[in-house]
Structure formats: C-alpha cells, structure tokens
Amino acid sequence: MIERLKDHRSMLLVGHRGYKSAYPENTLLAFQKSLEMGIDVLEFDLRFSKDKTIVVIHDETLDRTTSGTGRVSDYTLEELKGLDAGGWLGKSFEGLKIPTLQELCELLTAYPGTLLNVEIKPDEHAREVADAAIAMLADYDFLGRCIFTSFDADIVAYIHDAYQLKTQGFPGELMSHFVEGAGGTYSKMWSVGISMKLLTPALAGQFQEMGLVVGCYCTDDAKTVYYALGCGVHLLTCNDPLPAMDIRRHAQTGN
C-alpha cells in the first residue's frame, strides 16, 4: 500500500495532527474529521504517560493544548484522561480528551486505505515508545501502512535498523544526532519532510536524486500548494487540507 508514495504523478495529502486548522489537534475528533474528508495520510505524535501508556499529543508539556500543566510523562493515563484537551480552541470543544494510540487504532480500522505518519517525539523514552507503538501497530496489522518519523536521527536509525520499516526524517540541520556521509542518517530515511521555509526546487531535487520521497509542511493555501507542486513535491502536509483538495479535484476533473 505504502508504495504508492513512490508514484510522483500523484498528490497525496497528509492531515497534520488530524484536521488541525478546524479542530483541536491530536484529538479523536480532529482525526475523525480528517479521515471523513478523505485525507490520504494521517499524521500524529506519540509519547508515554507516566505509567507507560502511549498517548497521542505533540508537546512535551500539557500547557498549550490541555487544561493541565507540566510534562506529559509526569502524569498517569488516568490523570491525563481527567484533563480537557479541546476547550483551548473553543467552548464547543470542551470535554475532548487526550487519546491513546489504542483508541486511535480502533478508529483507524474503519479506514483501511489511509496511510499513517507516526511521529515519535524525541525524549528519554523515545526508543521505548517506538518499540511499544510498533508492537501495537503490528497487532492491528497496520505496519504496512506506516511511515515512522522523528526529528531525532537516532530514532530514525533505530527503527530502520531494528525493524526495517519505512522512516521519515528532515534536512540534517533540523535533526538531533544527525550523521553525515555514506551509511549516515540519510541512508536510513525513506522520506524527507521539508519546511515551506526551506523548500526550493533545488533542495527537493537534491533529495529526489538520493532516492528519497519528498514531502513538505505545511501547505495551507493555494499559493503554497502550487509552489510545492512546482518544486516536485507530491506529499503535502496540511493543517487545512481544503485548498489542496480543491486543487487536486480541479486537476483530476478539469473543472
């Protein structure tokens, strides 16, 4: 399934933390809305709770996206489930919770055609999180749908070497523990994600010459979508996927 990312004739759209521009990021509601609208790839972020349950949240701390404060890893799952993870974006979203990976997997069973961009956040538990996440995704028979992403080159190399799974990294200057040269970090990567701030046709072409699938983030309006496509990128990460979906629809139908 994941080999369709090698088809550079297609534009594949990635829902960044779900439908992030309209719903509280990394919640089951944001994921459900993203899946319902027909996103090609769902991106989400994984960390451990204090009691080593895999939860879906981006930040190391709770302050920005929940009613809690402090490090995620200092709270048990029960304590995390007592927090509000939606009200920060609007009163209508109050009561949403931080999901577990298992809860997300249950949701994903109804969407077998959706690919998964699984980001392992870089912290002291990252390898354990990777091991536990891979085991759970294997139990659900999802591994063939997955790309594993990290800004920590050690984690990218670990997943590549230990599991022979598809990995995504970033330009070397953005990654911790990056290793230059033959056999280095780029050789462990299947895909590269380039910020729109860095994206140029030359940089995209450089990575394509390495044999990497090139993605970019975040294409949230028509101008950035067309620029990314002009650079030869076809894996577009979106907070708001509607502009890219509209452009793709017009390209496919001619209307």
Secondary structure by P-SEA (a helix, b strand, c coil): cccccccccbbbbbbccccccccccccaaaaaaaaaacccbbbbbbbbccccccccccccccccccccccccccccaaaaaaccccccccccccccccccaaaaaaaaccccccccccccccccaaaaaaaaaaaaaaaacccccbbbbcccaaaaaaaaaacccbbbbcccccccccccccccccccccbbbbccccccaaaaaaaaaacccccccccccaaaaaaaaaacccbbbbccaaaaaaaaaaaaccc
